[in-house]
């Protein structure tokens, strides 16, 4: 078993990186070379803007290249419950932003010719307990009536055509969802932005951002860049110069294993519907097949930060859970094990806007593949003078009480959610 992301290990190298020192001036500096930053850079470069991207490590080396490879629509919340907070029309708009995120990923793949196994698979949310099935059925009825008619509720007897496991009790199908190879998509996105003229500097961490009159100054190593606008697109990797954001983002580890390639017959047996799958538990699992018939199986196995030791320990837990769900895989080898960091907000809704001259988009809370691409393009429009392009523009964002940047409280949160999974 290799402690590395399957997506990053099987993606081509990024060849379009800029060489030498960053320039002294630019129209826009984007901090972060993940999906948010790269999609913003591509959109801005298409308008003729002079864009510089500063990435502390390699492009898509953090959350964008270390997730489950899902590109799912649908909110993290019960949409009917959000109506009490936002009203029906606003809830519809927020829900449709995730729909639009999937559409924008699909459009960029086609427009830029990115070979990343993008496929409109649909997402199936599986009821982990008998009581959860009724909740999914009620949610689907609300969605079909008010927001998303392209959904369906599947009874337990319907699941035989979707998944080769008997542990689930029904499911909610979101037909607009998709899957892709996120490593190849991310490198393709970076190459597209570079072709359009964006200059992407890897291994260039930012040490300071400050205002200088009407312009912003970004410092990275010896470089000092004067620019008209800054976009902070670092998510869970947000570092100490940006303490305002660190106090509002909670880093949560999510861990994944990938099997050796399965035979065609075994792949069809465990996932005849070949969709992306998620479960209803608070500490649940998500999984899907790859184009080469590997099962990529993930979850918040431990409430801990990703590192080699934590990843390996989590891999053991995930492997045990995978074999319990799919006894057919009892003799299947695990080839890859990795972890990544989710940028969670307290209410699991993204945040984006502008503060003290720094534009930002982050807090995708486990739904980042599609929303990061959507928000990168949205913030490009915001910086061009269209504030209405940001669907999260007027959400208050208080700091998490007691949180100064390191999530010391994660074990307590994990214990709380485990207890809820036992009794709900």
RODO-2510 file (C-alpha; in nm, 4 decimals, decimal comma):
residues 424
     n   res          X          Y          Z
     1     x     0,0000     0,0000     0,0000
     2     x     0,1369     0,3365    -0,1041
     3     x     0,0707     0,6406     0,1159
     4     x    -0,0078     0,8723    -0,1734
     5     x    -0,3105     1,0114    -0,3558
     6     x    -0,4106     0,7875    -0,6446
     7     x    -0,5207     1,0979    -0,8369
     8     x    -0,1874     1,2777    -0,8001
     9     x     0,0188     0,9652    -0,8627
    10     x    -0,1600     0,8958    -1,1925
    11     x    -0,1841     1,2548    -1,3222
    12     x     0,0647     1,4009    -1,5740
    13     x     0,3194     1,6524    -1,4525
    14     x     0,2281     2,0194    -1,4884
    15     x     0,4489     2,1577    -1,7646
    16     x     0,3282     2,5181    -1,7792
    17     x     0,4756     2,6544    -1,4593
    18     x     0,6431     2,9958    -1,4720
    19     x     1,0186     3,0117    -1,4175
    20     x     1,2283     3,2600    -1,2247
    21     x     1,1032     3,5247    -0,9824
    22     x     0,7445     3,6526    -0,9948
    23     x     0,7018     3,9947    -1,1597
    24     x     0,6847     4,3219    -0,9681
    25     x     0,3375     4,4126    -1,1058
    26     x     0,0202     4,2316    -1,2082
    27     x    -0,3481     4,3036    -1,2446
    28     x    -0,4491     4,0205    -1,0105
    29     x    -0,2550     3,7932    -0,7754
    30     x    -0,4244     3,4624    -0,6930
    31     x    -0,2964     3,2899    -0,3781
    32     x    -0,3500     2,9143    -0,4105
    33     x    -0,3162     2,6782    -0,7039
    34     x    -0,6152     2,4534    -0,6412
    35     x    -0,9425     2,4472    -0,8311
    36     x    -1,0628     2,7833    -0,6953
    37     x    -0,7447     2,9685    -0,7829
    38     x    -0,6903     2,8006    -1,1175
    39     x    -1,0479     2,8460    -1,2394
    40     x    -1,0305     3,2127    -1,1369
    41     x    -0,6974     3,2517    -1,3153
    42     x    -0,8354     3,0908    -1,6313
    43     x    -1,1460     3,3122    -1,6294
    44     x    -0,9437     3,6289    -1,5660
    45     x    -0,6797     3,5449    -1,8256
    46     x    -0,9542     3,4967    -2,0861
    47     x    -1,0506     3,8609    -2,0345
    48     x    -0,6933     3,9741    -2,0978
    49     x    -0,6031     4,0388    -1,7337
    50     x    -0,2411     3,9963    -1,6259
    51     x    -0,2725     3,7184    -1,3663
    52     x    -0,0109     3,5715    -1,1331
    53     x    -0,0864     3,2549    -0,9340
    54     x     0,1269     3,1813    -0,6264
    55     x     0,1106     2,8223    -0,5014
    56     x     0,2982     2,7193    -0,1851
    57     x     0,3612     2,3631    -0,3114
    58     x     0,2478     2,2115    -0,6436
    59     x    -0,0738     2,2795    -0,8338
    60     x    -0,3708     2,0804    -0,6966
    61     x    -0,1398     1,9123    -0,4435
    62     x    -0,3724     1,9851    -0,1501
    63     x    -0,7506     1,9342    -0,1233
    64     x    -0,8141     1,9576    -0,4995
    65     x    -0,6022     1,6501    -0,5639
    66     x    -0,6728     1,4598    -0,2440
    67     x    -1,0513     1,4078    -0,2432
    68     x    -1,2842     1,1289    -0,3524
    69     x    -1,3234     1,2352    -0,7163
    70     x    -1,6942     1,3193    -0,6807
    71     x    -1,8517     1,6156    -0,8614
    72     x    -2,1899     1,6155    -0,6911
    73     x    -2,4844     1,8505    -0,6891
    74     x    -2,7087     1,8894    -0,3877
    75     x    -2,6442     2,0758    -0,0633
    76     x    -2,4731     1,9330     0,2446
    77     x    -2,7970     2,0194     0,4270
    78     x    -3,1573     1,9127     0,4148
    79     x    -3,2766     2,1795     0,1732
    80     x    -3,6203     2,1912     0,3329
    81     x    -3,4603     2,2901     0,6662
    82     x    -3,2677     2,5751     0,5012
    83     x    -3,5969     2,7357     0,3971
    84     x    -3,6509     2,8394     0,7602
    85     x    -3,3246     3,0335     0,7504
    86     x    -3,3214     3,1738     0,3982
    87     x    -3,6686     3,1397     0,2513
    88     x    -3,7582     2,9276    -0,0493
    89     x    -3,6229     3,1489    -0,3274
    90     x    -3,2814     3,1952    -0,1656
    91     x    -3,2598     2,8229    -0,0863
    92     x    -3,3349     2,7477    -0,4509
    93     x    -3,0571     2,9851    -0,5596
    94     x    -2,8024     2,8272    -0,3238
    95     x    -2,9006     2,4764    -0,4350
    96     x    -2,8698     2,5736    -0,8006
    97     x    -2,5220     2,7140    -0,7438
    98     x    -2,4091     2,3547    -0,6834
    99     x    -2,5923     2,2456    -1,0001
   100     x    -2,4124     2,5204    -1,1895
   101     x    -2,0815     2,4084    -1,0413
   102     x    -2,1209     2,0635    -1,1976
   103     x    -2,2169     2,2265    -1,5276
   104     x    -1,9101     2,4527    -1,5211
   105     x    -1,6769     2,1577    -1,4606
   106     x    -1,8366     1,9787    -1,7556
   107     x    -1,8067     2,2902    -1,9732
   108     x    -1,4389     2,3491    -1,8920
   109     x    -1,3566     1,9841    -1,9602
   110     x    -1,5137     2,0205    -2,3053
   111     x    -1,3865     2,3685    -2,3877
   112     x    -1,0276     2,2953    -2,2887
   113     x    -1,0170     1,9325    -2,4034
   114     x    -0,9167     1,7951    -2,0619
   115     x    -0,8845     1,4152    -2,0540
   116     x    -1,0079     1,3377    -1,7018
   117     x    -1,2710     1,0624    -1,7335
   118     x    -1,5548     1,3083    -1,6628
   119     x    -1,8833     1,1187    -1,6580
   120     x    -2,2367     1,2206    -1,5607
   121     x    -2,2901     0,9293    -1,3220
   122     x    -2,5504     1,0561    -1,0766
   123     x    -2,5072     1,0485    -0,6984
   124     x    -2,6867     0,8039    -0,4718
   125     x    -2,7210     0,9006    -0,1057
   126     x    -2,7706     0,5770     0,0856
   127     x    -2,9783     0,5365     0,4015
   128     x    -2,7496     0,3781     0,6616
   129     x    -3,0393     0,3057     0,9001
   130     x    -3,4035     0,2141     0,8392
   131     x    -3,5169     0,5446     0,9910
   132     x    -3,2963     0,7414     0,7534
   133     x    -3,4869     0,6112     0,4513
   134     x    -3,8012     0,7966     0,5532
   135     x    -3,6048     1,1204     0,5862
   136     x    -3,4592     1,0774     0,2391
   137     x    -3,8033     1,0038     0,0968
   138     x    -3,9463     1,3215     0,2506
   139     x    -3,6494     1,5270     0,1288
   140     x    -3,6869     1,3938    -0,2244
   141     x    -4,0562     1,4790    -0,2276
   142     x    -3,9699     1,8362    -0,1245
   143     x    -3,6911     1,8634    -0,3830
   144     x    -3,9090     1,7281    -0,6628
   145     x    -4,1875     1,9679    -0,5749
   146     x    -3,9873     2,2866    -0,5094
   147     x    -3,6290     2,2710    -0,6393
   148     x    -3,4984     1,9669    -0,8263
   149     x    -3,7331     1,7372    -1,0170
   150     x    -3,4277     1,5504    -1,1498
   151     x    -3,4146     1,3366    -0,8339
   152     x    -3,5705     1,0073    -0,7304
   153     x    -3,6222     0,8072    -0,4139
   154     x    -3,5160     0,4429    -0,4359
   155     x    -3,6654     0,1844    -0,2040
   156     x    -3,4470    -0,0864    -0,0553
   157     x    -3,5660    -0,3298    -0,3211
   158     x    -3,4483    -0,0866    -0,5900
   159     x    -3,0907    -0,0811    -0,4613
   160     x    -3,0039    -0,4225    -0,6047
   161     x    -2,9634    -0,2577    -0,9461
   162     x    -2,7337     0,0093    -0,7967
   163     x    -2,5037    -0,1420    -0,5361
   164     x    -2,3855    -0,4911    -0,4451
   165     x    -2,4390    -0,4532    -0,0717
   166     x    -2,7330    -0,5326     0,1549
   167     x    -2,6509    -0,2919     0,4379
   168     x    -2,8521     0,0071     0,3086
   169     x    -3,2239     0,0762     0,3373
   170     x    -3,3066     0,3089     0,0490
   171     x    -3,1486     0,5991    -0,1343
   172     x    -3,1918     0,9458    -0,2824
   173     x    -3,0695     0,9733    -0,6410
   174     x    -2,9377     1,3070    -0,7724
   175     x    -2,9143     1,2547    -1,1472
   176     x    -2,7079     1,5662    -1,2284
   177     x    -2,4015     1,4585    -1,0292
   178     x    -2,0817     1,3403    -1,1941
   179     x    -1,7364     1,1936    -1,1337
   180     x    -1,3907     1,2663    -1,2733
   181     x    -1,0177     1,2086    -1,2274
   182     x    -0,9424     1,5167    -1,0193
   183     x    -0,5646     1,4983    -1,0669
   184     x    -0,5860     1,5051    -1,4438
   185     x    -0,8584     1,7700    -1,4341
   186     x    -0,6495     1,9928    -1,2074
   187     x    -0,3367     1,9691    -1,4205
   188     x    -0,5479     2,0308    -1,7303
   189     x    -0,7011     2,3372    -1,5659
   190     x    -0,3541     2,4702    -1,4806
   191     x    -0,2283     2,4084    -1,8347
   192     x    -0,5341     2,5883    -1,9763
   193     x    -0,4779     2,8919    -1,7528
   194     x    -0,1111     2,8969    -1,8493
   195     x    -0,1951     2,8782    -2,2214
   196     x    -0,4216     3,1808    -2,1786
   197     x    -0,1372     3,3810    -2,0253
   198     x    -0,1668     3,3294    -1,6488
   199     x     0,1729     3,2913    -1,4837
   200     x     0,1692     3,0090    -1,2265
   201     x     0,4519     2,9916    -0,9728
   202     x     0,4767     2,6691    -0,7748
   203     x     0,6683     2,6340    -0,4456
   204     x     0,6094     3,0048    -0,3770
   205     x     0,4428     3,0545    -0,0372
   206     x     0,3055     3,3991     0,0426
   207     x     0,4335     3,5672     0,3583
   208     x     0,2357     3,8927     0,3624
   209     x    -0,0429     4,0865     0,1899
   210     x    -0,1027     4,4540     0,2632
   211     x    -0,2647     4,7577     0,1125
   212     x    -0,0543     5,0368    -0,0414
   213     x    -0,2878     5,3179    -0,1376
   214     x    -0,5144     5,2004    -0,4185
   215     x    -0,3052     4,8874    -0,4793
   216     x    -0,2235     4,5685    -0,2919
   217     x     0,1266     4,4392    -0,2160
   218     x     0,1871     4,0635    -0,2048
   219     x     0,5189     3,9360    -0,0669
   220     x     0,6461     3,5866    -0,1419
   221     x     1,0105     3,5124    -0,0686
   222     x     1,2123     3,7912    -0,2277
   223     x     0,9268     3,8854    -0,4597
   224     x     0,7147     4,1934    -0,3953
   225     x     0,4180     4,2194    -0,6338
   226     x     0,2036     4,5306    -0,6674
   227     x    -0,1414     4,4431    -0,7983
   228     x    -0,4918     4,5765    -0,8405
   229     x    -0,6664     4,2828    -0,6690
   230     x    -0,5870     3,9738    -0,4607
   231     x    -0,7850     3,6489    -0,4412
   232     x    -0,7182     3,4219    -0,1432
   233     x    -0,8016     3,0655    -0,2524
   234     x    -0,6230     2,8501     0,0040
   235     x    -0,9107     2,6785     0,1880
   236     x    -0,7929     2,4497     0,4675
   237     x    -0,4308     2,5363     0,3831
   238     x    -0,4804     2,9004     0,4908
   239     x    -0,1701     2,9971     0,6910
   240     x    -0,0792     3,2447     0,9644
   241     x    -0,0674     3,5675     0,7607
   242     x    -0,4436     3,5227     0,7214
   243     x    -0,5531     3,4693     1,0824
   244     x    -0,8988     3,6205     1,0239
   245     x    -0,9809     3,3293     0,7931
   246     x    -0,7995     3,0657     1,0015
   247     x    -1,0313     3,1410     1,2947
   248     x    -1,3350     3,0759     1,0762
   249     x    -1,2170     2,7649     0,8889
   250     x    -1,1898     2,4317     1,0710
   251     x    -0,9435     2,1850     0,9213
   252     x    -1,0964     1,8363     0,9231
   253     x    -0,9133     1,5326     0,7929
   254     x    -1,0808     1,3077     0,5401
   255     x    -0,9159     0,9801     0,4464
   256     x    -0,9334     0,7531     0,1434
   257     x    -0,8132     0,4163     0,0183
   258     x    -0,8081     0,2858    -0,3379
   259     x    -0,8092    -0,0824    -0,4233
   260     x    -0,6154    -0,2632    -0,6902
   261     x    -0,8071    -0,2760    -1,0221
   262     x    -1,1065    -0,5080    -0,9983
   263     x    -1,2168    -0,7477    -1,2679
   264     x    -1,5024    -0,6224    -1,4841
   265     x    -1,7308    -0,8815    -1,3281
   266     x    -1,6440    -0,7820    -0,9696
   267     x    -1,6760    -0,4108    -1,0484
   268     x    -2,0235    -0,4700    -1,1925
   269     x    -2,1146    -0,6792    -0,8890
   270     x    -2,0301    -0,4149    -0,6279
   271     x    -2,1499    -0,1091    -0,8219
   272     x    -2,3827    -0,2058    -1,1068
   273     x    -2,5178     0,1519    -1,1141
   274     x    -2,1607     0,2893    -1,1312
   275     x    -2,2521     0,6102    -0,9507
   276     x    -2,0925     0,8206    -0,6804
   277     x    -2,2169     0,6994    -0,3426
   278     x    -2,2449     0,8769    -0,0075
   279     x    -2,4116     0,7624     0,3132
   280     x    -2,6374     0,9309     0,5674
   281     x    -2,4259     0,8845     0,8800
   282     x    -2,2500     1,1858     1,0283
   283     x    -1,9293     0,9823     1,0198
   284     x    -2,0152     0,7944     0,7048
   285     x    -1,8445     0,6882     0,3869
   286     x    -1,8267     0,7918     0,0231
   287     x    -1,7106     0,5733    -0,2625
   288     x    -1,7030     0,5203    -0,6386
   289     x    -1,5324     0,3179    -0,9095
   290     x    -1,2572     0,4679    -1,1232
   291     x    -1,2193     0,4276    -1,4983
   292     x    -0,9680     0,1480    -1,4352
   293     x    -1,2090    -0,0342    -1,1979
   294     x    -1,0550     0,0608    -0,8638
   295     x    -1,2887     0,1256    -0,5737
   296     x    -1,2024     0,4616    -0,4154
   297     x    -1,3459     0,4459    -0,0643
   298     x    -1,3275     0,7327     0,1841
   299     x    -1,4633     0,8837     0,5009
   300     x    -1,3790     1,0713     0,8171
   301     x    -1,2385     0,7557     0,9716
   302     x    -1,0674     0,9511     1,2492
   303     x    -1,1172     1,3118     1,3595
   304     x    -0,7532     1,3985     1,3067
   305     x    -0,5332     1,6038     1,0769
   306     x    -0,3875     1,4254     0,7751
   307     x    -0,0238     1,3131     0,8033
   308     x     0,1487     0,9839     0,7109
   309     x     0,0853     0,8213     1,0504
   310     x    -0,2745     0,9391     1,0672
   311     x    -0,3374     0,8402     0,7049
   312     x    -0,2108     0,4854     0,7643
   313     x    -0,4177     0,4437     1,0829
   314     x    -0,7255     0,5750     0,9058
   315     x    -0,6610     0,3424     0,6137
   316     x    -0,6938     0,0420     0,8439
   317     x    -1,0326     0,1678     0,9662
   318     x    -1,1506     0,2383     0,6121
   319     x    -1,0385    -0,1004     0,4846
   320     x    -1,2376    -0,2691     0,7606
   321     x    -1,5467    -0,0618     0,6792
   322     x    -1,5114    -0,1292     0,3067
   323     x    -1,4961    -0,5062     0,3567
   324     x    -1,7977    -0,4961     0,5896
   325     x    -2,0019    -0,3187     0,3202
   326     x    -1,8599    -0,5288     0,0370
   327     x    -1,7632    -0,8796     0,1586
   328     x    -1,6829    -0,9541    -0,2066
   329     x    -1,3641    -0,7491    -0,1590
   330     x    -1,2268    -0,9556     0,1304
   331     x    -0,9251    -1,0658    -0,0760
   332     x    -0,8766    -0,7420    -0,2722
   333     x    -0,5495    -0,5557    -0,2245
   334     x    -0,5368    -0,1887    -0,1188
   335     x    -0,2938    -0,0010    -0,3461
   336     x    -0,3215     0,3586    -0,2229
   337     x    -0,4051     0,5314     0,1027
   338     x    -0,4105     0,9070     0,1564
   339     x    -0,5657     1,1898     0,3506
   340     x    -0,6637     1,5466     0,2845
   341     x    -0,8022     1,8457     0,4700
   342     x    -1,1559     1,9760     0,4360
   343     x    -1,2159     2,3476     0,4942
   344     x    -1,5264     2,3321     0,7114
   345     x    -1,7343     2,6258     0,8298
   346     x    -1,9494     2,6070     1,1420
   347     x    -2,2694     2,5912     0,9371
   348     x    -2,1175     2,3949     0,6445
   349     x    -2,1946     2,6716     0,3946
   350     x    -1,9196     2,8293     0,1828
   351     x    -1,8037     3,1863     0,2348
   352     x    -1,6796     3,4334    -0,0249
   353     x    -1,6383     3,8063    -0,0429
   354     x    -1,3829     4,0793     0,0235
   355     x    -1,2128     4,1910     0,3433
   356     x    -0,9535     4,4668     0,3726
   357     x    -0,8794     4,4474     0,0024
   358     x    -0,8451     4,0670    -0,0054
   359     x    -1,1086     3,8769    -0,2034
   360     x    -1,1655     3,5211    -0,0825
   361     x    -1,3612     3,2022    -0,1507
   362     x    -1,3406     2,8963     0,0745
   363     x    -1,5302     2,6845     0,3279
   364     x    -1,6722     2,4307     0,0823
   365     x    -1,7138     2,1781     0,3643
   366     x    -1,6647     1,8582     0,1662
   367     x    -1,8372     1,9730    -0,1548
   368     x    -1,5388     2,1468    -0,3058
   369     x    -1,4800     1,9945    -0,6478
   370     x    -1,7759     2,1585    -0,8181
   371     x    -1,8159     2,4579    -0,5846
   372     x    -1,4471     2,5578    -0,6027
   373     x    -1,4593     2,5743    -0,9824
   374     x    -1,7858     2,7674    -0,9726
   375     x    -1,6589     3,0113    -0,7095
   376     x    -1,3260     3,0700    -0,8838
   377     x    -1,5154     3,1901    -1,1893
   378     x    -1,7662     3,3812    -0,9742
   379     x    -1,4924     3,5695    -0,7897
   380     x    -1,3294     3,6561    -1,1215
   381     x    -1,6574     3,8284    -1,2117
   382     x    -1,6760     3,9942    -0,8699
   383     x    -1,3262     4,1402    -0,9137
   384     x    -1,4349     4,2641    -1,2569
   385     x    -1,7193     4,4607    -1,0981
   386     x    -2,0118     4,2173    -1,0645
   387     x    -2,0732     4,1616    -0,6886
   388     x    -2,3991     3,9760    -0,7573
   389     x    -2,1961     3,6881    -0,9061
   390     x    -2,1163     3,5739    -0,5496
   391     x    -2,4095     3,3717    -0,4089
   392     x    -2,2643     3,3842    -0,0541
   393     x    -2,1984     3,7599    -0,0514
   394     x    -2,4199     3,8600     0,2416
   395     x    -2,3676     3,5678     0,4826
   396     x    -2,2321     3,6675     0,8234
   397     x    -1,9171     3,4779     0,9192
   398     x    -1,8403     3,4870     1,2917
   399     x    -1,5246     3,3256     1,4249
   400     x    -1,5539     2,9764     1,5745
   401     x    -1,5442     3,0319     1,9537
   402     x    -1,2107     2,9268     2,1021
   403     x    -1,0605     2,8499     1,7609
   404     x    -0,7281     3,0203     1,6922
   405     x    -0,6222     2,8224     1,3861
   406     x    -0,5461     2,4712     1,5145
   407     x    -0,8570     2,2558     1,5684
   408     x    -0,7827     2,1303     1,9204
   409     x    -1,1494     2,0380     1,9633
   410     x    -1,1701     1,7771     1,6831
   411     x    -1,1670     1,4708     1,9152
   412     x    -1,4625     1,6182     2,1056
   413     x    -1,6486     1,6858     1,7806
   414     x    -1,5777     1,3305     1,6667
   415     x    -1,7145     1,1864     1,9894
   416     x    -2,0304     1,3979     1,9549
   417     x    -2,0955     1,2802     1,5998
   418     x    -2,0282     0,9160     1,6873
   419     x    -2,2846     0,9406     1,9628
   420     x    -2,5358     1,0938     1,7224
   421     x    -2,4734     0,8110     1,4742
   422     x    -2,5551     0,5607     1,7499
   423     x    -2,8865     0,7149     1,8443
   424     x    -3,0221     0,8967     1,5391
***
